[in-house]
Amino acid sequence: MSHLQANGFRVEATNVSDAQLNAIAMQAGVTPELSSCHTATVAGYTVVGHVPAADIQRMLKEKPTITGITVPGMPIGSPGMEQGNMRQPYATLAFTKGGSTSVFARHR
C-alpha cells in the first residue's frame, strides 16, 4: 500500500478472509496460478499481488483489453517484498477472464 501511495494512488484497504479473497479473485478470472496475497480494483481492472506502480500506471495509460495484471506469488524485490539488495527476476502478467495470459512487463 505504501508503494502505491508513494506513487500517487489513493488506497482504500479492506481486510477479508482468505475465502473471501479467493472468491473475489475467482470472480475476476484470477486462476490459482495467477493468485497472490492482495487483490485490488483500479479503474475497472483487477490488480493482483505485488505489482509495481509503474505497471499499473502503464496499464491505465494504454487501456489494454484485459481483465487485469498480476505478479503471482511474492517475488523478493517486488514492491513490498524488498530484502536489501536481493532481487528475483519476475514478470507482471496480463490476464483475461477467458484464461489467457501474456507478459506485461519483466523486472530484473
FENNORKA-V938122 format. One record per residue. N is the residue number from 1. PHI is phi in whole degrees, -180 to 180 (* if undefined). PSI is psi as a letter, one per 20 degrees, with the letter a starting at -180 (NA if undefined). Layout:
N_PHI_PSI + N_PHI_PSI
//
This chain:
1_*_g + 2_-65_h + 3_-62_g + 4_-68_g + 5_-62_g + 6_-66_i + 7_-108_k + 8_91_j + 9_-88_q + 10_-90_p + 11_-116_p + 12_-118_o + 13_-102_q + 14_-131_o + 15_-80_p + 16_-133_r + 17_-73_r + 18_-59_h + 19_-63_g + 20_-66_g + 21_-62_g + 22_-62_g + 23_-65_g + 24_-62_g + 25_-64_g + 26_-61_h + 27_-62_h + 28_-85_i + 29_91_j + 30_-84_o + 31_-79_r + 32_-55_h + 33_-68_h + 34_-100_i + 35_-80_r + 36_-157_a + 37_-89_i + 38_-132_q + 39_-136_p + 40_-135_q + 41_-114_p + 42_-131_o + 43_51_l + 44_88_i + 45_-94_q + 46_-99_p + 47_-122_p + 48_-122_p + 49_87_b + 50_-91_m + 51_-82_p + 52_-61_q + 53_-56_h + 54_-61_h + 55_-69_h + 56_-65_g + 57_-61_g + 58_-63_g + 59_-60_g + 60_-67_h + 61_-73_g + 62_-81_h + 63_51_l + 64_-69_q + 65_-86_m + 66_-138_r + 67_-83_h + 68_175_a + 69_-132_q + 70_-148_q + 71_-116_n + 72_-62_q + 73_71_b + 74_-140_m + 75_-64_p + 76_-64_p + 77_100_i + 78_-74_r + 79_-54_p + 80_88_i + 81_-120_k + 82_-67_q + 83_-142_m + 84_63_c + 85_-91_j + 86_-72_p + 87_-145_p + 88_-103_p + 89_-65_q + 90_-153_r + 91_-123_q + 92_-91_p + 93_-106_p + 94_-91_q + 95_-142_q + 96_-121_r + 97_-63_h + 98_-73_i + 99_101_i + 100_-81_q + 101_-134_q + 102_-152_q + 103_-76_p + 104_-90_g + 105_-158_q + 106_-112_q + 107_-128_p + 108_-120_NA
//
